[in-house]
Amino acid sequence: MTPPGTRADRLAEVALAAYDEPAADGWDPVRDALGRLADAAGRRPEGDLAGWAARIAVPGGDLPLLGAGVRAGAHPGLLWNGDRCRRMLVGREAALTLVGLVAGSDRGRDAAALVRAVRAGTAVADALDRWLPAAPVARPTTDAVAAAACAGLLAGVPRDDLPEVLDISGGLMMLTPPTAGTGTAAVTGAWAGHALAAGWLAVAAWNAGLRGYDGALADTLALVTGAGIPPAPAAPRAPAHAPAVPVDTPAGVSAGRTPVEARIRALLGRAPAEVPVRTLTEALG
């Protein structure tokens, strides 16, 4: 039997509840996320990442490769930036912000929509963290589902169709062996960005006409984790907490230490509804 909390329709409800809930701070949680991304963009990447960036760079690409001074297409760019984010310990919300920048730029969204979508993706990720067993048989990259929720809402997927996108994302997850005693996957290299790229790809696949079967996500999670049926969780609310990997907000964000951070700081001084997502993307590189 499959865990009911991992059904795509239930997770879509979690996403939409977070997406619709007003935020006390118009930029929360994207303010700190953008600060961390700006800090990464102001530092040169390690040699292996620089070489990887050179191989995938394309003029006018969808996404800047943080700190590398070049851009890449959405899928390779998210793979690369995922590993960059892992090394910089920027946290889950910053990673979801990158997915949102790609999806929102294509659709002409503003930063207010980006903030809501990142909240939605974080709520889905938190829900899956709660519902899945602490020591699974194998650990799927469930942040692919969170990234699909974030990208889908920004890409204009109708609310009633969001479960279809989440079911597709379930088929794009990868499996990693659980770290002893934690159940948390240890990911490196392209694996680190896989969830981000898979979430974006789920939306692209849905837009191309691909459809999965109802319940695909829950069945997949039950099979690969060995999960039973957990107690019904309390009604989820939009999370208001630090990113999954807590780090201090870079001091350079407020000080405008680098040109990237200065640009992000200036944009954060405006109302989110006044800032196009594409402008945020361009400010990062």
C-alpha positions as CSV (number, residue, x, y, z in Angstrom):
1,M,0.0,0.0,0.0
2,T,1.2,3.5,-0.7
3,P,1.6,6.3,1.8
4,P,-1.4,8.6,1.3
5,G,0.6,11.7,2.1
6,T,2.8,11.1,-0.9
7,R,0.0,11.1,-3.4
8,A,0.5,13.8,-6.0
9,D,-3.0,15.3,-5.4
10,R,-2.2,15.7,-1.7
11,L,1.1,17.2,-2.4
12,A,-0.4,19.6,-4.9
13,E,-2.8,20.7,-2.1
14,V,0.2,21.4,0.1
15,A,1.9,23.4,-2.6
16,L,-1.2,25.5,-3.4
17,A,-1.9,26.2,0.3
18,A,1.6,27.6,0.7
19,Y,1.4,29.4,-2.7
20,D,-1.9,31.1,-1.7
21,E,-0.9,32.1,1.9
22,P,0.1,35.8,2.3
23,A,3.6,36.4,3.5
24,A,4.5,38.7,6.4
25,D,7.7,39.8,4.5
26,G,7.0,40.3,0.8
27,W,10.4,38.8,-0.1
28,D,10.5,35.9,2.4
29,P,12.1,33.3,1.9
30,V,13.7,34.5,-1.4
31,R,15.5,37.5,0.2
32,D,18.1,35.3,2.0
33,A,18.1,32.8,-0.9
34,L,19.1,35.6,-3.4
35,G,21.7,36.8,-1.0
36,R,23.3,33.4,-0.9
37,L,23.2,33.0,-4.7
38,A,24.7,36.5,-5.1
39,D,27.5,35.5,-2.8
40,A,28.1,32.4,-4.9
41,A,28.0,34.5,-8.1
42,G,30.7,36.8,-6.7
43,R,33.2,34.0,-6.2
44,R,35.1,32.1,-8.9
45,P,34.2,28.4,-9.0
46,E,36.7,25.6,-8.4
47,G,38.8,24.3,-11.3
48,D,36.7,21.3,-12.0
49,L,33.5,23.4,-12.0
50,A,35.2,26.0,-14.2
51,G,36.0,23.3,-16.8
52,W,32.5,21.9,-16.6
53,A,31.1,25.4,-17.2
54,A,33.3,25.9,-20.2
55,R,31.9,22.7,-21.8
56,I,28.3,23.6,-21.4
57,A,28.4,27.4,-21.9
58,V,26.2,28.8,-24.6
59,P,25.7,32.5,-25.5
60,G,22.4,33.8,-24.3
61,G,21.7,30.7,-22.2
62,D,18.7,30.4,-19.9
63,L,20.7,30.6,-16.6
64,P,24.0,32.1,-15.4
65,L,26.5,29.6,-14.1
66,L,27.2,31.3,-10.7
67,G,30.6,32.9,-10.6
68,A,31.8,31.4,-13.9
69,G,30.9,34.4,-16.1
70,V,29.0,32.4,-18.7
71,R,25.5,31.0,-19.2
72,A,24.0,27.7,-20.1
73,G,20.7,26.1,-21.1
74,A,18.2,25.3,-18.4
75,H,18.8,21.6,-17.9
76,P,22.7,21.6,-17.9
77,G,22.6,25.0,-16.1
78,L,20.6,23.6,-13.2
79,L,22.8,20.5,-13.0
80,W,25.9,22.7,-12.8
81,N,24.4,25.2,-10.4
82,G,23.1,22.4,-8.2
83,D,26.6,21.2,-7.5
84,R,27.8,24.8,-7.1
85,C,25.0,25.3,-4.5
86,R,26.0,22.1,-2.7
87,R,29.6,23.3,-2.3
88,M,28.6,26.7,-1.2
89,L,26.0,25.3,1.3
90,V,23.3,27.8,0.1
91,G,20.3,25.7,1.3
92,R,17.2,24.2,-0.3
93,E,15.3,27.5,-0.8
94,A,18.2,29.0,-2.7
95,A,18.3,26.0,-5.0
96,L,14.5,26.2,-5.6
97,T,14.9,29.9,-6.3
98,L,17.2,28.9,-9.2
99,V,14.5,26.6,-10.7
100,G,12.0,29.5,-10.2
101,L,14.3,31.9,-12.0
102,V,14.4,29.7,-15.1
103,A,10.6,28.9,-15.1
104,G,9.6,32.5,-14.2
105,S,11.8,34.2,-16.7
106,D,10.3,32.2,-19.6
107,R,6.8,33.3,-18.6
108,G,7.4,36.9,-17.7
109,R,6.6,36.4,-14.1
110,D,7.4,39.0,-11.3
111,A,9.3,38.3,-8.1
112,A,6.1,38.2,-6.1
113,A,5.1,35.0,-8.0
114,L,8.7,33.7,-7.5
115,V,8.4,34.1,-3.8
116,R,5.1,32.3,-3.6
117,A,6.4,29.4,-5.8
118,V,9.5,28.9,-3.7
119,R,7.3,28.8,-0.6
120,A,5.2,26.1,-2.4
121,G,8.2,24.1,-3.4
122,T,9.6,24.3,0.1
123,A,6.3,23.1,1.6
124,V,6.3,20.1,-0.7
125,A,9.9,19.2,0.3
126,D,9.1,19.5,4.0
127,A,6.0,17.4,3.6
128,L,7.9,14.6,1.9
129,D,10.6,14.8,4.6
130,R,7.9,14.3,7.2
131,W,6.1,11.5,5.5
132,L,8.9,9.3,4.2
133,P,10.7,6.9,6.6
134,A,13.7,8.0,8.5
135,A,15.8,5.0,7.3
136,P,14.5,4.1,3.8
137,V,15.7,1.2,1.7
138,A,17.0,3.8,-0.7
139,R,16.6,7.5,-0.7
140,P,15.0,9.1,-3.8
141,T,15.8,12.6,-4.8
142,T,12.4,13.9,-3.6
143,D,13.5,17.5,-4.1
144,A,12.7,16.9,-7.8
145,V,9.0,16.9,-6.8
146,A,9.5,20.1,-4.9
147,A,11.2,21.7,-7.9
148,A,8.4,20.5,-10.1
149,A,5.8,22.2,-7.9
150,C,7.8,25.4,-7.9
151,A,8.5,25.4,-11.7
152,G,4.9,24.3,-12.5
153,L,3.3,27.2,-10.7
154,L,5.6,29.7,-12.4
155,A,5.2,28.1,-15.8
156,G,1.4,28.5,-15.8
157,V,0.4,24.9,-15.2
158,P,-3.3,25.0,-14.3
159,R,-3.9,24.3,-10.6
160,D,-6.0,21.2,-11.3
161,D,-3.3,19.8,-13.5
162,L,-0.4,20.2,-11.0
163,P,-0.8,16.6,-9.7
164,E,0.0,15.4,-13.2
165,V,3.3,17.3,-13.2
166,L,4.2,15.9,-9.7
167,D,3.4,12.3,-10.9
168,I,5.8,12.9,-13.9
169,S,8.5,14.2,-11.5
170,G,8.3,10.9,-9.5
171,G,9.5,9.0,-12.6
172,L,12.5,11.4,-12.9
173,M,13.8,10.9,-9.4
174,M,17.1,9.1,-8.9
175,L,18.0,6.8,-6.0
176,T,21.0,7.1,-3.7
177,P,22.0,4.8,-0.8
178,P,21.1,6.3,2.5
179,T,23.8,7.7,4.7
180,A,24.3,5.5,7.7
181,G,22.0,6.5,10.6
182,T,20.4,9.5,8.8
183,G,18.5,8.2,5.8
184,T,19.8,11.3,3.9
185,A,21.3,10.8,0.5
186,A,24.9,11.9,-0.1
187,V,25.1,13.5,-3.5
188,T,27.9,15.0,-5.5
189,G,28.6,16.3,-8.9
190,A,25.7,16.3,-11.4
191,W,23.7,14.3,-8.8
192,A,23.6,17.4,-6.7
193,G,21.7,19.3,-9.4
194,H,19.7,16.4,-10.6
195,A,16.6,17.2,-8.5
196,L,16.5,20.8,-9.8
197,A,16.9,19.8,-13.4
198,A,14.3,17.0,-13.1
199,G,11.7,19.3,-11.6
200,W,12.2,21.7,-14.5
201,L,12.1,18.7,-17.0
202,A,8.8,17.4,-15.5
203,V,7.1,20.7,-16.4
204,A,8.7,20.7,-19.9
205,A,7.5,17.1,-20.4
206,W,4.0,17.9,-19.3
207,N,3.9,20.9,-21.7
208,A,5.0,18.5,-24.5
209,G,2.0,16.3,-23.8
210,L,3.5,13.6,-21.5
211,R,1.1,12.2,-18.9
212,G,1.7,9.6,-16.2
213,Y,-0.8,7.5,-14.4
214,D,-2.7,8.7,-11.3
215,G,-0.8,7.6,-8.3
216,A,2.6,7.1,-10.0
217,L,4.5,9.3,-7.5
218,A,3.1,7.6,-4.4
219,D,3.6,4.1,-5.8
220,T,7.2,4.9,-6.8
221,L,8.0,6.3,-3.4
222,A,6.4,3.3,-1.6
223,L,8.3,0.8,-3.7
224,V,11.8,2.4,-3.5
225,T,11.7,3.4,0.2
226,G,9.7,0.5,1.7
227,A,7.4,3.1,3.3
228,G,4.2,2.0,5.1
229,I,1.2,4.2,5.8
230,P,2.2,6.9,8.2
231,P,-0.3,8.8,10.5
232,A,-2.2,11.5,8.8
233,P,-0.2,14.8,9.2
234,A,-1.7,18.0,10.4
235,A,-2.8,20.5,7.8
236,P,0.4,22.0,6.4
237,R,1.2,25.7,6.4
238,A,3.7,27.7,4.5
239,P,7.0,27.2,6.3
240,A,8.8,30.1,7.9
241,H,12.2,28.8,8.8
242,A,15.8,28.8,7.7
243,P,16.9,26.9,4.6
244,A,17.6,23.1,5.0
245,V,21.4,23.9,5.4
246,P,21.5,26.8,7.9
247,V,24.1,29.3,7.1
248,D,24.5,33.0,8.0
249,T,23.4,35.5,5.4
250,P,26.5,36.6,3.6
251,A,27.8,39.9,5.0
252,G,28.5,41.1,1.5
253,V,24.9,41.2,0.6
254,S,24.1,44.2,2.8
255,A,27.5,45.7,2.1
256,G,27.3,45.3,-1.7
257,R,30.8,43.7,-1.7
258,T,30.6,42.6,-5.3
259,P,28.8,44.0,-8.3
260,V,26.4,41.0,-8.3
261,E,25.6,41.6,-4.6
262,A,25.1,45.3,-5.2
263,R,22.6,44.6,-8.0
264,I,20.7,42.1,-5.9
265,R,20.6,44.4,-2.9
266,A,19.2,47.2,-5.1
267,L,16.4,44.9,-6.4
268,L,15.6,43.6,-2.9
269,G,14.9,47.2,-2.0
270,R,11.9,47.3,-4.4
271,A,8.5,45.6,-4.0
272,P,8.6,42.0,-5.4
273,A,5.7,42.8,-7.7
274,E,7.8,45.5,-9.4
275,V,10.8,43.2,-10.2
276,P,10.6,40.8,-13.2
277,V,12.0,37.4,-12.6
278,R,14.2,37.8,-15.7
279,T,15.8,40.9,-14.1
280,L,16.8,38.8,-11.1
281,T,18.2,36.2,-13.3
282,E,20.2,38.7,-15.3
283,A,21.5,40.3,-12.1
284,L,23.1,37.0,-11.0
285,G,25.3,37.0,-14.1
